[in-house]
């Protein structure tokens, strides 16, 4: 049974939700779990009922000490592999590192912006004010990686400076696209903090037993509320990947299991809300190719986090993510693919849908997405994926993608 303490805990995890809705959802959890023969310990607070009923959720956690650290985008072994390849001057990692290390955002001389208390992305009243946050987040993440590879403490100090100053300052992250901002810039900060905290021994400014006023409190109070209601398509998966990463950093079992359920069972923002299980068509293929690629990229980032926690979202539904990548790769290399106009993202009317045919807007292959998918499925898992391999071989490393090539090349 869910007692008053647990209800308060759920409310603290999801402060933007109405209490009455939470009570109803919690009761639905018990009823749905009973129908499916599930233990309520394996699921999060809001358990959506799918068309086929309540489905089991794989790879959930029971205890906070079950989390592995570092364990968001990079595990300890991942970081060691990168460092060893660079230090030994092994190609192509040596060349990738040369490009990466010359970025302004990877320099310990990076000059950060002045942190703000309120950051917005596409706010109706304030517009977009998150550009400085995004730049600083990238620098925090890049300098954390630079420290691990070079062991130059000036990089660790620069990353910690950014995390600490934003941690004690930022109170609200809002706007119509807040969840996208948190999934991008916010998660770069969280990944940086995960590396510094568990590899460097960083302790955030403001940490005390009465409650922190620093970085982890900012993550909990400013970033997490922006992504608690996943939504649809790219919004949905962006929120899910952010929830997974935040949950790992905070060791929040409820949040982690909730995000896992949304990934696996969410019909609007989850795996089947992104990729058609029959054809591999993307739910935003009719909108434009940039958003379609972004959906696959978000799936890959979420899956990498869970992989580092011992689960395999990559392989769900017979490698459905790879099937979706094959579809996009083939179409964007001018191959012929099937298209079902009925398979479109939820609320497609908000962005001009549903669409009658595959869009050629922003037609391209996306290097950063392909780097993650290609290296996991083809290099690591030895899968055969003709169009994904062809698309990957058609692109090359750039300043914008160097960190992905450096981190995920196998």
HELIX and SHEET records of a PDB file:
HELIX    1   1 UNK A    4  UNK A   13  1                                  10    
HELIX    2   2 UNK A   19  UNK A   36  1                                  18    
HELIX    3   3 UNK A   40  UNK A   42  5                                   3    
HELIX    4   4 UNK A   64  UNK A   66  5                                   3    
HELIX    5   5 UNK A   76  UNK A   87  1                                  12    
HELIX    6   6 UNK A   93  UNK A  101  1                                   9    
HELIX    7   7 UNK A  104  UNK A  106  5                                   3    
HELIX    8   8 UNK A  131  UNK A  150  1                                  20    
HELIX    9   9 UNK A  153  UNK A  169  1                                  17    
HELIX   10  10 UNK A  178  UNK A  181  1                                   4    
HELIX   11  11 UNK A  182  UNK A  186  3                                   5    
HELIX   12  12 UNK A  187  UNK A  195  1                                   9    
HELIX   13  13 UNK A  196  UNK A  200  3                                   5    
HELIX   14  14 UNK A  215  UNK A  218  1                                   4    
HELIX   15  15 UNK A  219  UNK A  223  3                                   5    
HELIX   16  16 UNK A  224  UNK A  227  5                                   4    
HELIX   17  17 UNK A  233  UNK A  250  1                                  18    
HELIX   18  18 UNK A  253  UNK A  265  1                                  13    
HELIX   19  19 UNK A  289  UNK A  307  1                                  19    
HELIX   20  20 UNK A  316  UNK A  332  1                                  17    
HELIX   21  21 UNK A  348  UNK A  351  5                                   4    
HELIX   22  22 UNK A  367  UNK A  373  1                                   7    
HELIX   23  23 UNK A  374  UNK A  380  3                                   7    
HELIX   24  24 UNK A  386  UNK A  393  1                                   8    
HELIX   25  25 UNK A  402  UNK A  408  1                                   7    
SHEET    1   A 2 UNK A 118  UNK A 120  0                                        
SHEET    2   A 2 UNK A 172  UNK A 174  1                                        
END                                                                             
